[in-house]
Each structure stands twice: as structure tokens, then as C-alpha cells.
Amino acid sequence: MKDKKRRKEAQERAENYAPRPDTSVLMYGVVGVCLAGVAWAAFTRFYDLEFFAYPVWMAVVFLLVFAGSIALRMLRSRRHASAHRREYDKGKRH
């Protein structure tokens, strides 16, 4: 019982400075690609280019953004896990 309480308290303290990602890996990727699409549209409008003028570059950029979004979620998950471990270990000493 004491361990459950310490785990819960550590979880709450860790959430304050390293919150756990709420959404899935796929959702991070989709949102990243949507934001990249909006940025691509703004870029093409600003420079008066055709939106689909460079389909290969567009695909490469979207794939990189998708992969980067997944990497961001993984990084945030690791930071949360590390913060939780650190807070749990702090509770052990007190």
C-alpha cells in the first residue's frame, strides 16, 4: 500500500514539470504533417508558387516531419519516465 501511495505521489510531482504525452504516436505524426502542410501552403502562397509544383520535395518534407513528430513524442515519454523515476527515488529517501 505504501508503495502505491509513493508511486502516485511521484507521478503527480513528475506531471508538474514533465507531463506524459496524452496522445498516440500516430496522432503526433498526423498533427505534425498537418502543421507542415499549412506551412507549405503559406510558403507557396508567399512566393507565388504552385502548391503541388514539387511533389517529391513535399513528400520528403512530410516524411521527415512525421518522423520528427514521432521522435518528439518518444523524447517526451522518456523525459516523463525519467522524471517519474527521479521523483520516486526522492520519496524513498524521505
Backbone bond lengths (Angstrom), bond angles and torsions (degrees), N, CA, C in turn:
res aa  C-N    CA-C-N  psi(-1)  N-CA   C-N-CA  omega(-1)  CA-C   N-CA-C  phi
1 M - - - 1.453 - - 1.528 110.85 -
2 K 1.319 116.11 -42.35 1.457 120.30 -178.90 1.530 110.08 -63.14
3 D 1.333 115.87 -37.47 1.459 120.55 179.96 1.534 111.14 -64.81
4 K 1.318 117.59 -40.65 1.468 121.31 178.53 1.526 110.55 -62.53
5 K 1.315 115.78 -42.29 1.465 120.41 179.94 1.527 110.16 -64.58
6 R 1.336 116.52 -43.84 1.464 120.06 179.65 1.523 111.04 -64.64
7 R 1.335 116.47 -39.11 1.466 120.29 177.61 1.533 111.11 -62.89
8 K 1.321 115.85 -43.86 1.468 120.12 -179.34 1.526 110.99 -64.60
9 E 1.308 116.72 -42.98 1.464 120.27 178.54 1.529 110.91 -64.47
10 A 1.324 116.60 -40.86 1.464 120.31 177.78 1.521 110.33 -63.76
11 Q 1.327 116.72 -39.68 1.464 121.16 178.41 1.528 110.50 -61.75
12 E 1.303 117.36 -44.96 1.464 121.31 -179.44 1.526 111.75 -64.49
13 R 1.321 116.96 -42.41 1.466 119.82 179.24 1.528 110.78 -66.92
14 A 1.317 116.96 -39.51 1.472 120.47 179.97 1.526 111.09 -67.39
15 E 1.321 117.42 -34.01 1.473 121.07 179.50 1.527 111.78 -62.91
16 N 1.320 117.65 -25.52 1.464 120.32 -178.64 1.519 112.64 -66.31
17 Y 1.325 118.26 -37.55 1.461 119.14 -175.75 1.523 113.91 -119.52
18 A 1.314 118.31 -8.74 1.470 121.09 176.71 1.529 108.24 -145.47
19 P 1.321 117.51 73.50 1.469 119.47 -176.00 1.529 112.41 -64.36
20 R 1.316 115.24 146.46 1.461 121.50 177.61 1.530 108.96 -73.94
21 P 1.319 118.63 137.46 1.466 120.20 176.30 1.531 110.15 -61.58
22 D 1.313 116.03 132.00 1.464 120.83 -176.67 1.524 112.91 -84.44
23 T 1.318 117.17 -27.63 1.458 119.68 -173.90 1.524 111.36 -103.55
24 S 1.317 114.63 172.74 1.461 120.65 -176.25 1.524 111.47 -82.09
25 V 1.315 114.67 171.49 1.463 121.82 177.64 1.525 109.63 -62.17
26 L 1.321 116.36 -42.32 1.457 121.08 -179.50 1.526 111.05 -61.40
27 M 1.322 116.75 -41.56 1.462 120.15 -179.27 1.528 110.98 -64.99
28 Y 1.325 117.59 -39.49 1.467 120.43 176.03 1.520 109.82 -59.56
29 G 1.329 116.94 -44.46 1.460 120.76 179.90 1.508 112.70 -64.12
30 V 1.325 117.23 -43.84 1.462 121.38 -178.87 1.525 110.71 -65.02
31 V 1.307 116.84 -44.29 1.470 120.00 179.35 1.530 110.34 -64.30
32 G 1.325 116.85 -41.48 1.466 119.97 177.44 1.516 111.98 -60.49
33 V 1.327 117.44 -43.25 1.466 121.18 179.75 1.529 110.31 -67.36
34 C 1.316 117.70 -38.87 1.480 120.02 177.59 1.530 110.90 -62.93
35 L 1.311 116.55 -43.80 1.471 119.75 177.99 1.529 111.02 -65.00
36 A 1.322 116.66 -37.88 1.463 120.23 176.95 1.530 110.33 -66.06
37 G 1.324 117.15 -36.19 1.460 120.88 176.98 1.525 112.17 -63.82
38 V 1.321 115.95 -40.86 1.468 119.98 176.85 1.527 110.08 -65.30
39 A 1.325 116.35 -41.93 1.468 120.16 178.44 1.529 110.28 -64.54
40 W 1.332 116.62 -40.23 1.476 120.93 178.30 1.531 109.91 -62.90
41 A 1.330 117.07 -42.28 1.467 120.75 179.14 1.533 110.34 -63.22
42 A 1.333 117.00 -42.43 1.463 120.12 179.06 1.528 110.51 -65.07
43 F 1.316 117.03 -41.29 1.460 121.81 178.92 1.531 110.98 -62.01
44 T 1.321 116.45 -46.93 1.474 119.36 -178.64 1.520 111.58 -68.37
45 R 1.313 117.30 -34.74 1.471 120.02 176.89 1.528 111.13 -67.11
46 F 1.338 115.27 -44.15 1.461 120.20 -176.87 1.522 111.09 -62.62
47 Y 1.328 116.97 -42.25 1.453 120.81 -178.62 1.532 112.64 -94.35
48 D 1.312 116.65 10.10 1.458 123.29 176.61 1.536 111.41 53.77
49 L 1.325 115.52 49.66 1.454 122.50 177.53 1.524 109.35 -106.89
50 E 1.307 115.90 160.87 1.456 119.93 174.63 1.533 107.89 -76.69
51 F 1.326 116.96 138.57 1.465 121.75 -175.12 1.522 112.03 -59.22
52 F 1.320 117.66 -43.32 1.464 122.21 -178.07 1.521 112.92 -101.00
53 A 1.318 117.76 26.22 1.462 121.32 -177.93 1.534 111.77 -69.15
54 Y 1.317 117.78 -30.08 1.464 122.54 -177.19 1.534 109.76 -125.22
55 P 1.328 118.09 73.50 1.474 119.72 -174.69 1.532 113.43 -65.90
56 V 1.328 117.82 -33.38 1.463 119.36 -179.97 1.526 110.03 -68.05
57 W 1.330 117.16 -45.74 1.460 120.72 178.25 1.527 110.87 -62.57
58 M 1.319 115.04 -39.19 1.460 120.34 179.35 1.533 109.87 -62.15
59 A 1.312 117.05 -45.51 1.462 120.96 179.51 1.532 111.16 -64.24
60 V 1.321 116.83 -42.04 1.469 120.66 179.38 1.523 110.44 -62.77
61 V 1.319 116.54 -45.99 1.466 120.43 179.90 1.523 110.28 -62.05
62 F 1.327 117.49 -44.70 1.468 120.16 -178.85 1.526 111.33 -65.52
63 L 1.324 117.84 -38.15 1.462 120.14 177.59 1.533 111.26 -65.99
64 L 1.330 116.05 -41.40 1.466 119.57 177.48 1.521 111.40 -64.50
65 V 1.320 116.58 -40.44 1.464 120.22 178.76 1.524 110.03 -66.00
66 F 1.334 117.39 -41.16 1.463 120.99 178.34 1.527 109.97 -60.46
67 A 1.330 116.49 -47.59 1.466 120.57 179.26 1.527 111.12 -64.46
68 G 1.321 117.27 -40.03 1.462 120.92 178.42 1.515 112.13 -64.81
69 S 1.313 117.21 -36.98 1.465 121.11 178.09 1.519 110.88 -66.06
70 I 1.322 116.29 -40.16 1.462 120.40 177.39 1.533 109.81 -65.16
71 A 1.316 116.58 -41.89 1.468 120.62 178.19 1.531 110.62 -62.96
72 L 1.327 117.35 -38.20 1.463 120.89 177.70 1.516 111.41 -62.65
73 R 1.321 116.80 -42.63 1.464 119.53 179.00 1.522 110.87 -65.22
74 M 1.313 116.66 -41.12 1.465 119.99 178.43 1.524 110.84 -63.27
75 L 1.328 117.00 -40.72 1.457 121.24 177.69 1.521 111.03 -62.08
76 R 1.328 116.24 -44.73 1.470 119.27 179.24 1.524 111.74 -65.32
77 S 1.325 117.50 -36.25 1.466 120.51 177.60 1.525 110.60 -65.48
78 R 1.321 116.39 -42.38 1.468 120.05 178.95 1.521 111.52 -65.72
79 R 1.325 116.57 -39.86 1.468 119.11 177.99 1.519 110.96 -63.05
80 H 1.324 115.83 -39.86 1.460 119.12 178.94 1.529 110.63 -65.45
81 A 1.326 116.26 -44.95 1.465 119.69 179.90 1.525 110.88 -61.87
82 S 1.315 116.40 -40.99 1.463 120.89 178.81 1.528 110.58 -64.79
83 A 1.324 116.79 -42.86 1.463 120.57 179.14 1.520 110.44 -64.88
84 H 1.319 117.03 -39.19 1.456 120.42 178.88 1.525 110.86 -63.98
85 R 1.333 116.93 -44.45 1.471 120.69 177.50 1.526 111.08 -60.81
86 R 1.339 115.24 -43.60 1.465 119.76 -179.13 1.529 110.50 -62.66
87 E 1.317 117.08 -44.20 1.467 120.54 -179.77 1.531 111.16 -68.71
88 Y 1.315 116.75 -35.50 1.464 120.21 178.02 1.523 110.31 -65.68
89 D 1.315 116.51 -42.28 1.458 120.56 178.63 1.530 111.39 -66.17
90 K 1.332 117.08 -34.75 1.468 120.38 176.58 1.527 110.34 -61.82
91 G 1.325 115.91 -40.53 1.463 120.76 -179.35 1.503 112.42 -66.14
92 K 1.307 117.43 -26.20 1.467 122.84 179.66 1.522 110.53 -66.89
93 R 1.328 115.70 -37.46 1.459 120.75 -176.24 1.518 113.06 -75.44
94 H 1.326 116.80 -27.94 1.463 119.40 -175.48 1.498 112.06 -87.67
